[in-house]
Amino acid sequence: MVDTKKLAALSSKLLLCLISLFFLFPFYWMVSSSFKEMSVAYQVPPEIFPLKPIVANYVKLLETEAARWLFNSISISVVTTFAVIVISSMAAYSLAKIPFRAGKYIFSLLVGAMTIPGAVLLIPQFKIAIGLNLVNTYAGLIVHALAAPYMIFLLRQFMMTIPKELLESARIDGCGEVGTFLRIMLPLSKPGLGAIAIFSFVNSWNDYIWQLLIIKDTKMKTLPLGVATLIDAEAVDWGLIMAGSVLASLPVMIIFVSFQKYFVQGLTVGAVKG
C-alpha cells in the first residue's frame, strides 16, 4: 500500500527542486556565458555548458575601470548600510520602547510614507540634491538612502517582541537609556538588524536610477552603472557583459549568505507582533 504522506512529501520536494532549478538557471546561464567567446554566445543552438571556457572576458573587464567601480559600489553600500542601521535602530527603539505622546502619530506617518512609490520622489529628491550641491558626490548617493521608513518599521516590529521587563531590570540596575539601548536592545535585536542590513545593502547596490541621475564622472560610477556603459548598440559583447554581471552579483550573494539566518529570523519574529 502506498504511503500517501510520504508520496506527498516526495512530490513537494520534487516540485521545490524544479522551481529552484527554474530560478537558478538564469544565474547559471550568466556565469557560463561569461566564459564563452563572443561568437559562441551568438551560436544557435546555444551551448548549455561552455565546451572551451575562457577567462578573456574577465581579463578584458579588469582592463576597464571595473576595479574602481567595484570599490565605489562596496564603499557606498557598506557606508549606507551602516548609517541606515544606526538611524533605524535608534528610531525603532524610541517608537517601540519609549512611550511619548506623539509616538503613535509618528508611527502612523511612517507607515503612510511606506505607501509612496519611490519613483514619485525622484524629482523632488533630485532638486534637493542640486540645491545642496550633492550632484556628482558620494554624499549624494548615501544621503538619499538614509531615510528608510520600511527599515524602521521592520525593526520596530521586531523590538516590540522583546519583553519590556528586561529593559526595566536594566534601568533598576542603574543602566541609563543609552546603556540600555546599546547593551540590552541591540544584542537582542541581531536578527532584525541582520534583516535590514541585507535590505539596505541590496537596495543601495541596485539603486541604478538614482546613481544614473547623480553620477556624472566616470571614475565615480558604481559597478552596475559601469557595466551598463559597456553595452555597445552595434555589437554587444555578451561575454564581457556577463562577466561584469557576475562580478556585480557576487557581493550581494555573499551578504545574503552571511546574514541569511538573521534575515529569516528577523522577518518571521518581527511579523507576529503589531
Secondary structure, DSSP 8 states (H G I E B T S, - for coil): ---HHHHHHHHHHHHHHHHHHHHHHHHHHHHHHTTS-HHHHT-SS--SS-SS---HHHHHHHHTTHHHHHHHHHHHHHHHHHHHHHHHHHHHHHHHHS--TTHHHHHHHHHHHHTS-GGGGHHHHHHHHHHTT-TTSHHHHHHTTT--HHHHHHHHHHHTTS-HHHHHHHHHTT--HHHHIIIIIHHHTHHHHHHHHHHHHHHHHT-HHHHHHH--SGGG--HHHHHHHT--SSS--HHHHHHHHHHHHHHHHHHHHHTHHHHHHHHHHHTS--
